[in-house]
């Protein structure tokens, strides 16, 4: 009997791990695309606007941002925040003279395209307020006919 219970627990754990991998893959596929972005630097800093592109690359995504003529490239992975069971976030890491991290919640907009809302800042450095960034899909507009 104990063997059957152990096998059931092992099968359940394996199914959960596969579901998490599938969920991560679906989320990464959902966010892939082009975005307009708006944000504010940490510690109530200056506002900014730009564009972004997210592409899938194996078990992670690449975020390429263009802000004020300056490009940054970040690597993102789907993570489960603490406490577990609270959903998933997309967490990006990059270096801009120092290590930076941006944690994003992913939701759908009214047209079922991804919308990301993010908090970010330097790793290991206290900030009074994190940077804020929101990314809005431009994929729908790219396929739409322009009015004449």
C-alpha positions in Angstrom: 0.0 0.0 0.0 2.8 2.4 0.9 4.4 1.8 -2.5 1.1 2.8 -4.3 0.9 6.0 -2.2 4.6 6.8 -2.9 4.0 6.3 -6.7 0.9 8.5 -6.6 2.9 11.3 -4.9 5.8 11.0 -7.3 3.4 11.1 -10.3 1.6 14.1 -8.8 4.9 16.0 -8.4 6.0 15.1 -11.9 2.6 16.3 -13.3 3.0 19.6 -11.3 6.5 20.1 -12.7 5.3 19.5 -16.2 2.3 21.9 -15.7 4.7 24.6 -14.4 6.9 24.2 -17.5 3.9 24.3 -19.8 2.5 27.3 -18.0 5.9 29.1 -18.4 6.0 28.2 -22.1 2.5 29.5 -22.7 3.3 32.7 -20.8 6.5 33.3 -22.7 4.6 32.8 -26.0 1.9 35.1 -24.9 4.3 38.0 -24.2 6.3 37.7 -27.3 5.8 40.8 -29.5 6.3 44.5 -29.9 5.4 47.1 -27.2 5.1 50.8 -26.5 6.4 51.5 -23.0 6.1 54.2 -20.4 7.9 54.4 -17.1 9.6 56.3 -14.3 13.1 55.9 -13.0 13.6 54.7 -9.4 13.3 57.1 -6.4 10.6 59.1 -8.1 12.9 59.9 -11.0 12.3 61.2 -14.5 9.5 59.8 -16.6 10.4 58.1 -19.9 8.8 56.5 -22.9 10.1 54.1 -25.6 9.6 50.9 -27.4 10.3 47.2 -26.6 10.4 43.9 -28.3 10.1 40.5 -26.5 11.2 37.4 -28.2 11.3 33.7 -27.1 14.7 32.1 -26.8 14.5 28.5 -25.5 13.7 28.5 -21.7 13.7 32.3 -21.5 12.8 35.5 -23.3 14.8 38.4 -24.5 13.6 42.0 -23.9 15.1 44.7 -26.1 14.2 48.2 -25.1 14.8 51.5 -26.9 14.5 54.5 -24.6 15.7 58.0 -25.7 17.9 56.5 -28.5 19.5 54.1 -26.0 19.2 50.3 -26.3 19.2 47.8 -23.4 18.9 44.0 -23.6 17.6 41.9 -20.7 17.1 38.2 -20.2 13.7 37.2 -18.7 12.4 34.0 -17.0 9.1 33.0 -15.6 9.3 32.7 -11.9 7.0 31.8 -9.0 7.2 34.5 -6.4 7.0 33.8 -2.7 4.6 32.7 -1.3 4.0 29.9 -3.8 0.5 29.6 -5.3 0.3 33.4 -5.9 0.8 33.0 -9.7 3.8 33.7 -11.9 5.9 36.7 -12.7 8.2 37.5 -15.5 11.6 38.6 -14.1 14.2 40.3 -16.3 17.9 40.9 -15.4 20.4 43.2 -17.2 23.4 45.3 -16.5 23.5 49.0 -16.9 26.8 49.7 -15.2 25.4 47.6 -12.3 23.0 44.7 -12.1 19.3 45.5 -12.5 16.2 43.5 -12.0 12.6 44.1 -13.2 9.7 42.0 -12.0 6.5 42.1 -14.2 3.0 41.0 -13.8 1.4 39.8 -17.1 -2.2 40.4 -17.9 -4.3 40.5 -21.1 -5.7 43.8 -22.5 -9.2 44.1 -23.9 -8.0 42.7 -27.3 -6.3 39.7 -25.5 -2.8 40.9 -26.1 -0.2 40.9 -23.3 0.2 44.0 -21.0 3.1 44.1 -18.6 3.2 46.2 -15.4 6.6 46.2 -13.8 8.7 47.3 -10.8 12.5 47.6 -11.2 15.7 48.8 -9.7 19.3 48.1 -9.0 20.2 44.8 -7.3 21.5 45.0 -3.8 20.8 48.7 -3.4 18.1 50.3 -1.3 15.8 52.6 -3.1 13.0 54.7 -1.6 10.7 53.9 -4.5 11.2 51.3 -7.3 11.2 52.3 -10.9 7.8 51.7 -12.7 7.3 50.5 -16.2 4.2 49.5 -18.2 4.3 47.8 -21.6 1.4 48.0 -24.1 1.3 45.7 -27.1 1.5 47.3 -30.5 1.0 44.1 -32.3 -2.7 44.7 -32.9 -2.0 48.1 -34.4 0.7 46.8 -36.7 -1.9 44.6 -38.5 -4.6 47.2 -38.6 -5.2 49.3 -41.7 -4.3 52.9 -41.4 -7.1 55.5 -42.0 -6.7 57.6 -45.1 
